[in-house]
Amino acid sequence: MNKMRKLGLTALAGSLIATSAAAGEFGVTGGMAWSWDSKDSDESGNPMSMGDSVTFSASGETDQGWGATANWELDGGNFDDQWLTLDFGDGGVLQYGGQSKGGRGIGMVDNYIPHADTAVFSKTGDSTDYGVADGASGTDNISHQITVGDIKIGAEAHKGAGTSTSWGLEYSGFDNLTIGVGQSKLSPNAQDGGTDSETIGVKYAIGGITLGYQLTENDKSSADEEAVYYGISFAVNDDLTVSYGRQSVEIQGTANDEINSGFSVSYTMGSASIAAYVAKTKNVGGASSNDDEGKGITFSLAF
């Protein structure tokens, strides 16, 4: 190796050391859950399941004052979520999701409907969440979020069949009222042209009551979707919350709208919580007389 190359490598190593994180901290958090979910469409299956998650994190501060964090989540014996963040303070937070870590663009504003358990469109019907605006893939996803006064902005990108992108903007400058808008362009170079989505949502909270309303359009090569989603939740006290939600989706080429609705409740006791729901989907995928009902309960514990 010649002297010039040695000098270049030495300078590069010095620059890396100059921006390294100092006084690192390490942490471990985790959780467990047991669930019973039963619905008409899968009565022959086992309704019970479990969830387990342990997250390892390492963090520190660079010489520039930036906060650097690395995270790895062990779930079901596999590292399924991995992400890196760099916090610039007033300059926002940059994140790289190595696997399964997106939702920092349009995912910020795609569902303003309050729910004590989970969204009504996710519990019954088939595996497709019709009428929901999706963001870029969470694997190898790069994103940035920044808050300026009452405005929060997020954008993300993922390289696949073309570059999938999404953004979201949230404004909370009105008393008790939050407004969000977002757009996404997914797989624009795919053979079918990919999917373009637009969404707008509002959320109003007063006392223990929260109201939400959402409009979403998904433009596809076929079977475009237009959805209206609304709901309400009521915090009876600091521990107990009940909610109701309803979503109607018009799917191009079908004679009927898919309609999802349901009630849910949650109760928190320190690090433990219990959540339950009763939900129904009418005209699954827009098919008439194809209905599904479900109910479930989940016990979870964080540590």
N, C-alpha and C positions, 0 to 999 in steps of 0.2 A: 504494500500500500504506500503510495507516495505521500510526501509531507503535506501537499495542498489538500489531498483527500482527508488526511488525518485532522487537519485544522478545521475542515468543513464539518466533519462528524462531531468534533469536539464542540463547535459552536452550536450545532443542532441539539446536542445533548444538553448544553447549558441553557438553551431557550426552553427546552422541555422541563428542566428542573425549575426554571424561573416561574413557570405557570402551573407547577404541581400543587396539589392540595396538601395543606399542612394540618397537623393536629387532628387526624381523622377520628371519626367516631363510628362504632359498629352497633347494630341493633337487630333484634329478632322479634317479630310479632307473629301472631297466628290466630287461627279460628277453626271451629268445627261446626257442622250442621247436620241435622237429621231431618228428612222431609218425607211426607206422604202426599203424593199427587195422584189423583184418580180422575179419569175422564172417560166419557162414553166410547171414544174411538179406540181406546186401548185397555178395555176392561180385563183382557186376558193376560196383561203384563203385570210385573211386580211393581206396585205403586211406591215402594220404599227406596230411598237413595240416601247417600251421605255425601257431605263435602268436607274437605280438609285442606287447610292452606297454611303454609309457613313462609313468611317473607323475611329475607335477609337484606340488610341495607348497610352501606358504607358511605359516609359523608365527610366532607371537610370543606375548607375555604382556600381558594387560591390567593396568590399574592396580590391579585387585582381586587380582592374582596368578593369574588363570585362564589356562590355556594354550589358545590359539585356533589352529586349523589348517584350511586349505583344501586340498583335493586334487582333481586332475583326472587321469584315466587315459586315455591315447591308445592305442587298441587297434585294429589293422587300419585305421589312418587315421582313426578316429572317436573322439571323446571319449565312451566308453560308461559310465564310472564317474565320478561326481562326488559329493563329500561334504564336509561341514563338521563339525568337532567343537569342543566347548568342554569343557575338562577342569577340573572344580571341585576337584580334589585328593580329599580325603576325601569330598566330596559326589558323586563319580562323574563319568561322562563322558556328555554329551549329544551326540547325533549327528543330523544331517539328511542323508539320502541323496537327492541330487538325481536320481540315476539308478542303478539296479542295485546298491544298497548296503543290503541288509537283513541278516537272520540274527542279530540281536542280541537276540531274544526266545527263542522256542522253538528257534531255530537253534543256540543255545548248547549244547543238550542232546539234539538229535534223532538223533545218531549217535555212540555211544561205542565203536564197533567199530574197533579199530586196523587200518590198512591201509597197506602199504608204497607202493602206487600209488594207486588210487582205490577207492571202495566197489564191492562186487560187483554191486549192483543197477543201476549206471550204465553198464556196458560192453556188455551183451548184452540181448536182448529188444526190446520196442518203446520208444517215446519216453517212456512214462509210468513214473515211479519209484513203483510200487505199495508201499503200506505204509510210506511215509516221511512224517513230520509236516512239513508246510510252514508257513512263517511268512508274515507280511504281505508284500505286494509291496515290492521294494527300491527302487522309483521313488517319489519324494516320501514317503519313509519317515522318521518321527521316532522316535527310540529313546533309552533311558537305561540305563546299566549302572552298578552300584555294588558294591563289595566291602566287606563288613563282617566282619572276622575270617576265618573259614573259609567264609563264605557269599558267593556271588556271585549277584546278581539282575539280570536284564535284562528289559525290556519295550519293545514297539514298537507303532506304529499306522500305518495307511494308510487314507486316505479314498477309497472307491470305491463299490461297491454296498453302502452301509452302511459302517461303520468296521471294517476288519479289524484285529484285535489279536492279540498273542501275548505270552507271558511264559515265562521259564525260570529255574530256581533250581538252583544247583549247590553241593554241600557236600563239602568235602575235609578234614574234621577228623579222619578216621580215617587211621592209617598206611597208606600205599600205596593207599587206596581212595577213589574219587570216585563220588558219587551225584548224578544229575540228574533233575529232573522238569520237565514243561512242558505248557502248553495253548495252543491257538490257536482263534480263531473268524474264519473268512475269508468275506468277502462275505455277511454275515448277511441283507441285504435283497435278495439276488438271487432270481430267480424260483424257483430250485430249493432255496433255503434256505441255500446255501453249504456249507461244510465245517467241522466241529468235529474237532479232533485232540487226543489225549492221548498222552504218551509218558513212559517212565521208563527210565533206563539206569544201568548200573554199570560201572566200570572199575577193574581191580586190576593194579598194576604191582609186580613184584619182580625185582630184578636186571635182565636184559635182556628179560624176558618181560612182556607186557601182555595181559590177558584182558578181553574186553568182552561185555556182554549187554544187549539192548534189546527192550522191548515197546512197540508202538505201535498205537493204534486211530484210524482215520479214519472219522467218521460223515458220510455223504453222503445225499442224497435217495434214492439207489439205489446198489447195489454198494458197501456198506460194506467196509472193509478191516481185517483184524487181522493183525499181523506179529510174528514172532519172529526176532531177528537176533543172531548171536553170532560171535565170531572170536578169533583169537590172533595176536600178532606176536612176533618174536624178533629183538632187536638183536644180531647176531653180534659186531659191534664198533661203534665210533663212526661208521663209514661205511656198513656193510651191514646191511639189515633185510629179513626175509622175513615174510610173513603169509598167513593163510587166513581166509576168512569165508564164512558161509552165512546166507541169509535165506529164510524161508518165509512166504508171504502167503496168507491165506484171503480170497477175494474173493466177496462175496455174489452168489448167482445163478449161480456157476460150479461145475462138478463137481470141479475139481482145484485144488490150491494151486499158485501160481507159486513156483518154487524157484530162487533164485540162489545160486551158489557159485563160488569161485575162489581161486587163489593169486596173489600178487604179490611182487615184489622190488624194492628200490631200492638204489642205490649212489651215494654223494656224494663228490665230489672238489673240495673248496673251493667255488667258486661254480658248479661244474658238477655235474649229476646225471643218472643214467640210471635209468629205472623200466620195468618190464615186468610183464605180467599174462597169465594164462590163465583164462578165465571161461566159465560155462555158465548158461543159463536154461532150465529145464524147465517146460512148460505156460505159455507166454507169455500173460499176461493171463487165466490160468485155463483156457485152451483145451487140451484133451488133444492129445497128439502134435504140439504146436507148440513145438519146441525150437530153441534157438539157441546156438551156441558162438562164442567169439571169442578173439583173442590180439592183443597189441600191445606196442609199445615206444616210449618217449619219451626224447629227449635234450633237456635244458634247460640254459640258462646265464643266470645273473643278473649284472647289472653296475650 
